[in-house]
Amino acid sequence: MKKRLISSYDEVNDTFVGKVDGGHGFCADYGISDGVFLAIDENNFPTSVYVNNASEVLNIPKQILENSNVRISIICDAIFLNFNMCIEGLKICSIRCKNHYGIPSLNFEIDSNH
């Protein structure tokens, strides 16, 4: 499934937020990695991504986080959750963790250019 991403970066607080366009609220918020949080709605679809201390967590300059050309893919099965984030086509984050969140199998992409 592919949806449009609305992203913003707050340089002062060093926080990145990516929200699914048209997504409303969340049912659960999961810390999938140190400083990276994934919000899921009542239908178990991703609604937003939040990264606290983003430049430090993602190990990239703040100037790159200000770019609005962002793509996030989330691939999940019963065992693993794979999260990838690209800015301007450059992969800046790749997380693979156990799916102990109960998120069903999905292949989800949110893209600022969709």
C-alpha positions as CSV (number, residue, x, y, z in Angstrom):
1,M,0.0,0.0,0.0
2,K,1.3,3.4,-0.9
3,K,0.2,6.7,0.8
4,R,1.3,10.3,0.8
5,L,3.7,11.4,3.6
6,I,3.7,14.8,5.2
7,S,7.0,15.4,7.0
8,S,8.4,18.1,9.2
9,Y,11.6,18.7,11.0
10,D,11.9,21.0,14.0
11,E,15.6,22.0,14.2
12,V,15.3,23.7,17.6
13,N,13.9,20.5,19.3
14,D,15.7,18.2,16.8
15,T,12.5,16.2,16.1
16,F,11.3,14.6,12.9
17,V,7.7,13.8,12.3
18,G,6.3,12.0,9.3
19,K,2.5,11.7,9.1
20,V,0.3,9.7,6.7
21,D,-1.8,12.2,4.8
22,G,-5.4,11.7,5.8
23,G,-4.5,9.5,8.8
24,H,-6.4,10.3,12.0
25,G,-5.2,9.5,15.5
26,F,-3.5,6.4,16.6
27,C,-4.4,3.3,18.6
28,A,-0.9,2.4,19.7
29,D,2.6,4.0,19.7
30,Y,5.6,1.6,19.5
31,G,9.2,2.4,20.2
32,I,10.8,0.3,17.4
33,S,14.3,1.5,18.1
34,D,16.0,3.9,20.4
35,G,14.3,7.3,19.7
36,V,12.2,6.0,16.8
37,F,8.4,5.7,17.4
38,L,5.8,4.2,15.1
39,A,2.1,5.0,15.6
40,I,-0.5,2.5,14.4
41,D,-4.2,3.1,13.9
42,E,-7.1,0.8,15.0
43,N,-6.8,-1.1,11.7
44,N,-3.1,-1.8,12.4
45,F,-1.9,0.6,9.6
46,P,0.9,3.1,10.3
47,T,-0.2,6.7,10.8
48,S,3.0,8.4,11.8
49,V,6.6,8.2,12.6
50,Y,8.3,10.3,15.3
51,V,12.1,10.6,15.9
52,N,13.3,12.4,19.0
53,N,16.9,13.7,18.8
54,A,16.7,12.9,15.1
55,S,20.1,14.1,14.0
56,E,21.8,12.1,16.7
57,V,19.6,9.0,16.4
58,L,19.8,8.9,12.6
59,N,23.4,10.2,12.7
60,I,22.9,12.8,10.0
61,P,23.2,16.6,9.8
62,K,20.2,18.7,10.6
63,Q,20.3,20.2,7.2
64,I,19.5,16.9,5.6
65,L,16.5,16.4,7.9
66,E,15.1,19.7,6.6
67,N,14.7,18.2,3.1
68,S,11.0,17.4,2.3
69,N,11.8,14.5,-0.2
70,V,11.3,11.7,2.3
71,R,10.2,8.1,1.7
72,I,9.5,5.6,4.5
73,S,8.8,1.9,3.9
74,I,7.5,-0.5,6.5
75,I,7.4,-4.2,5.8
76,C,6.1,-6.5,8.5
77,D,5.3,-10.1,8.9
78,A,4.5,-12.2,12.0
79,I,8.2,-12.4,13.0
80,F,9.9,-9.1,11.9
81,L,9.2,-5.4,11.3
82,N,11.5,-3.7,8.8
83,F,11.6,0.1,8.7
84,N,13.6,2.0,6.1
85,M,13.8,5.8,5.7
86,C,15.3,7.6,2.7
87,I,15.8,11.3,2.2
88,E,16.6,12.5,-1.4
89,G,17.0,8.8,-2.3
90,L,19.7,8.3,0.3
91,K,18.9,5.6,2.9
92,I,19.4,7.2,6.3
93,C,17.8,4.7,8.6
94,S,17.2,0.9,8.4
95,I,15.7,-0.9,11.4
96,R,14.9,-4.6,11.7
97,C,13.2,-5.6,14.9
98,K,11.1,-8.4,16.2
99,N,7.4,-7.9,15.7
100,H,6.2,-8.3,19.3
101,Y,3.7,-5.5,18.6
102,G,1.1,-7.7,17.0
103,I,1.2,-5.7,13.7
104,P,-0.2,-7.9,11.0
105,S,1.6,-8.6,7.7
106,L,1.8,-5.5,5.6
107,N,3.9,-3.8,3.0
108,F,3.4,0.0,3.5
109,E,5.1,2.9,1.9
110,I,4.6,6.6,2.7
111,D,6.3,9.0,0.2
112,S,6.3,12.8,0.1
113,N,6.2,12.6,-3.7
114,H,3.1,10.3,-3.9
